[in-house]
Amino acid sequence: MVRRTGVGASVASAVIFAVLLASSFTVYHAAQENVRLHAIANAEDSLADSSAAFAGAGAMNILLKEQAFLQSNEFDCRNASAVVMREVGTLADVQESENLTVVTSASPADGGAATNNLSMLAPFGGYVPGAVDTALHQEESGNVGALEVSYARNETRYVNIPARLGEMAADCAMAASAIAASLSASNPGNCTATAVDSVVSRAAEPAREAAEGTGFGFSVEAWIIGLVPCSVEVVVLLSQPDVLGPAGSFSVRMQEELTVDFG
């Protein structure tokens, strides 16, 4: 009988090769899946990071629009806050690239979180009582189609500009009422510019001291509009200087006009 030892060795080699080949395919596919999972994770992180950057840019654009409106108008003391809130409610912004969109809409806020999760908005991030506060409603959506990765997030963030509109409007209205009461009980002696200016200056001094004591600028103007009785048109103007805004410091101004007959 002839012994054929080489056949058994060949069969064993073939089995080992097949096992190694199968193992290689398994390792290859595992490696490919690992690469795919890493790519998906990277895409998700990239969308989240880009979305945060777009949200910050949208919020900053809203703040810039608010500052432009505040510094370019002289408001009426009686309705300053209402006018500003109405304007804030019209503001919106869109940030987008080919695979990501962030839509920001604004509304006035009468409460909210004192901080938000976008550090790039400091020092304007968060709700601050007494400031011009805004709620930003942000819709974030994006995708990476090749990886079937999608991203969606809706969030409300709060921002502020430290203009003290409510406090200034209250001081302005109070100053105008006090000046009107003082003038209506005064008699300038004669209805001339010199005499009237002196009386108006004295009547406005307490209001000036009160306004300046809270950090507001104050001025008053008056001119004669009638001789019998002697009557004047008076304009009381308050301002908040050096308000910190995203485009730099600026001033907010408001005024009240009144007509007064001297007593």
Secondary structure, 3 states (H helix, E strand, C coil): CCCCHHHHHHHHHHHHHHHHHHHHHHHHHHHHHHHHHHHHHHHHHHHHHHHHHHHHHHHHHHHHHHHHHHHCCEEECCCHHHHHHHHHCCCEEEEECCCEEEEEEEEECCCCCCCCCCHHHCCCECCCCCCEEEEEEEEEEEEEHHHCEEEEEEEEEEEEECCCHHHHHHHHHHHHHHHHHHHHCCCCCCCCHHHHHHHHHHHHHHHHHHHHHCCCEEEEEEEEEEECCEEEEEEEEEEEEEEEECCEEEEEEEEEEEEEECC
